[in-house]
Amino acid sequence: MTYRDELLEKLFDNMDAGRNEMLSEIRLLSPDEIISKAYEIVMKEDIYILLETENLSVKDLEVLTKNPYPLQSIYDSWMRTDYNHMDILRDNLNEYIYRHRKEKSIVHGER
């Protein structure tokens, strides 16, 4: 096993532990409380997938593995940003409408 593989294993062990802890706590909540946690659940799953699919360098992995709760820390960092995913959704909506208007105008001979 390479050093990088060891770091990846440690990272995912830490993330799995944090994920399992979060899910155990959520299972004890009422349905309304679970719904209020939905955003956090989805974002942490997205962070997990991102880390799973990124080709992280050894230096990146060293930073991430120093933290016993990388999912929570990255989520907390995300929540402190002023980034708004609604902007991306709005852009996507506008692109969708534009593309379909354009297709309709081509079919009907409009421009």
C-alpha positions as CSV (number, residue, x, y, z in Angstrom):
1,M,0.0,0.0,0.0
2,T,1.4,3.4,-1.0
3,Y,1.5,6.4,1.3
4,R,-1.2,8.0,-0.7
5,D,-3.4,5.0,-0.4
6,E,-2.9,5.0,3.4
7,L,-3.9,8.7,3.5
8,L,-7.0,8.0,1.4
9,E,-7.9,5.1,3.7
10,K,-7.5,7.3,6.8
11,L,-9.5,10.1,5.2
12,F,-12.4,7.9,4.3
13,D,-12.3,6.2,7.7
14,N,-12.6,9.6,9.3
15,M,-15.4,10.6,6.9
16,D,-17.3,7.4,7.4
17,A,-17.1,7.8,11.2
18,G,-18.4,11.3,11.0
19,R,-21.1,10.3,8.5
20,N,-22.2,7.3,10.7
21,E,-22.2,9.6,13.8
22,M,-24.4,12.1,12.0
23,L,-26.8,9.5,10.8
24,S,-27.1,7.9,14.2
25,E,-28.0,11.3,15.7
26,I,-30.4,12.1,13.0
27,R,-32.2,8.7,13.4
28,L,-33.2,9.9,16.9
29,L,-34.9,13.1,15.7
30,S,-38.5,13.7,14.9
31,P,-39.5,13.8,11.2
32,D,-39.7,17.6,11.3
33,E,-36.2,17.8,12.8
34,I,-34.9,15.4,10.2
35,I,-36.4,17.6,7.4
36,S,-34.7,20.6,8.9
37,K,-31.4,18.6,8.6
38,A,-31.9,17.7,5.0
39,Y,-29.7,20.4,3.5
40,E,-26.8,19.4,5.8
41,I,-27.3,15.7,4.9
42,V,-27.2,16.4,1.2
43,M,-24.3,18.8,1.3
44,K,-22.2,16.3,3.4
45,E,-23.0,13.6,0.9
46,D,-22.0,15.9,-1.9
47,I,-18.7,16.7,-0.1
48,Y,-18.1,13.0,0.4
49,I,-18.7,12.3,-3.3
50,L,-16.5,15.2,-4.3
51,L,-13.6,13.9,-2.2
52,E,-14.2,10.4,-3.5
53,T,-14.0,11.6,-7.1
54,E,-11.2,14.2,-6.9
55,N,-7.7,13.2,-7.7
56,L,-6.3,14.7,-4.5
57,S,-2.5,15.1,-4.1
58,V,-0.6,13.7,-1.2
59,K,-0.3,17.2,0.2
60,D,-4.1,17.7,0.0
61,L,-4.7,14.4,1.7
62,E,-2.2,15.2,4.4
63,V,-4.2,18.4,5.2
64,L,-7.5,16.5,5.1
65,T,-6.3,13.6,7.3
66,K,-5.1,15.9,10.0
67,N,-8.7,16.6,10.8
68,P,-10.7,13.8,12.5
69,Y,-14.0,15.3,11.2
70,P,-13.3,16.4,7.6
71,L,-16.9,16.3,6.5
72,Q,-18.1,18.5,9.3
73,S,-15.2,20.9,8.9
74,I,-15.7,21.3,5.2
75,Y,-19.4,21.7,5.7
76,D,-18.9,24.3,8.3
77,S,-16.5,26.1,5.9
78,W,-19.1,25.9,3.2
79,M,-21.7,27.4,5.4
80,R,-19.5,30.4,6.1
81,T,-19.2,31.3,2.4
82,D,-21.4,33.8,0.7
83,Y,-21.7,31.5,-2.3
84,N,-25.3,30.9,-3.4
85,H,-26.2,27.8,-5.2
86,M,-29.4,29.5,-6.3
87,D,-27.3,31.5,-8.8
88,I,-26.2,28.3,-10.5
89,L,-29.8,27.0,-10.5
90,R,-31.0,30.4,-12.0
91,D,-28.3,30.2,-14.7
92,N,-29.3,26.6,-15.5
93,L,-33.0,27.6,-15.6
94,N,-32.2,30.5,-18.0
95,E,-30.1,28.3,-20.2
96,Y,-32.8,25.7,-20.3
97,I,-35.4,28.3,-21.3
98,Y,-33.1,29.8,-23.9
99,R,-32.2,26.5,-25.4
100,H,-35.8,25.4,-25.7
101,R,-37.0,28.7,-27.1
102,K,-34.2,28.5,-29.7
103,E,-35.2,24.9,-30.6
104,K,-38.9,26.0,-30.9
105,S,-38.0,28.9,-33.1
106,I,-35.9,26.7,-35.4
107,V,-38.7,24.1,-35.7
108,H,-41.3,26.9,-36.4
109,G,-39.0,28.9,-38.7
110,E,-38.8,31.8,-36.2
111,R,-35.7,33.6,-35.2
